């Protein structure tokens, strides 16, 4: 299942991600992974969550981000939740590509039995209407 946490800059998306990731760690019998651009969440997340700085791996674009997420799922059979902070900063803000990316992520999430949450800095009305994901607006 793919969930999009959407809202304008400053709406509390990252705070919500931190809360949900920490709650997922407490409830999960597997691994919880959080991807971010830069290392700003180091002290906000529980140490039990695996924090990955996409800058350290030079992840840029939707294909690279998909490859990273696929590799995480392939390398660890017990990943239950993946959270991606600042999706547009990592992959770019092309909303047409976002729609295709979410479709591929839905297949990956189903195959790997993993919940994937993306933070999107955008208003709901600015996103394509064909996105097949759960939208949670802040």
N, C-alpha and C positions, 0 to 999 in steps of 0.2 A: 504494500500500500504506500502510495506517495501522498504526502501532505505538503501544501504550500502555506507557509505563514506569510501573509502579505500585509503591507502597510507602508506608508510613507516613512522617510527618514525621521527618526526620533519618536516613533510610535510605540516602542517597547518590544520590538521583535527579538532582539538579542537577549534581553532580560527573560523573555518567555522561553527562548531556546535553552538558556541556562537552567531555568526551573524544570523544563520538560526533560532535559538530558539527565539532570541529577535524579529526578523521579524515575526515569527509565533505568538508571543504574541500580537504584534501590529495589526495583521490581524485577529486573532481568536476571535470568539464570545463565546468561551468556555475556557477550561483550557489547559495549556501547561505544561508538566512534563518533567524534565530532571533528569536522573539517572546518578550518577557518583560514582566512587570508591574514597572515601575520600571527603573532603570538600574544594576543591581547586577552584571551580567556583563561590563561594558565592558572590564575588564582581564584577564578570564579567557579570552575567546575571541580567536582570531586576528583581525587587522584585515581579513582577506579575507572573513569572514562578515558578512553584512548584519544588524545588530542593530536591532530595532524595539521601542521602548518603547510598549506598548499604552496606557499612561496618557496619553501625548502626543496620542493620537488619540481619547481618550475611548471606548475599546472596552470595552463591558460587555454580557455576555450571549452566548448561543450564536449568535444570529443575527448580531450585530455581528462576532463573531470569524470566523464563516463568511464574511461579506462581505469582511473584511480578507484572509483567506486566498485567497479567490477573486480578489480584486483583485491580490494579489501574483502569482498564477499567470497572470492575464490580462495583466498589465503586463510580465511578463518571461517569454518563451518558454523560457528556458534555466535556470529554477529546478529544481534536481535534488532538493533536500532542504529541508524546513521543520521546524523544531523549535519547540515551544511549551512554555515553562516555566510552571509554576503555572497550569495550565488552569482549575482550580476558582476560583482567585483572580480570574481574568479573566472567566470565563463564568458562574460560580455552581456550586454543588455539587449541583444536581438531577441525580441519576443516571439518571432516566428520560429527561430531555432529552439527557444524554450519549449514550445509545444511539442516538437519532435523529440527533444531530450526527455521530457516527462513521459512520453509514450514508451521510449526505450527503458526508462527507469521503472515504469510499472511492470514491464516484463521481468526485469532484473529482480525487483522486490518480490515478485511472486515466486520466481525460480529459487531465490535464496531464502525465502521466508523471512524477509527483513523489512522493517518499517523505515522508510526514508522520509525525512523532513527537510525541505528547502526553505530558506528565508529569502523572500523576494521583496525588494524595495520598489514597490509600485502600488498604485491604486487598483482595485479590482477591475474597474471599468477600462483600464489601460491594458489589461491582459487579453490575449486571444480567447474567444469564447469556446474554442474546441479543446481546451486543456482538460485532460481526463485525470483529475486529481481532486482530493479534498481540499477546499479552500477555507482557510481560517483567517479572517480579516481582523486586524488590530486597529 
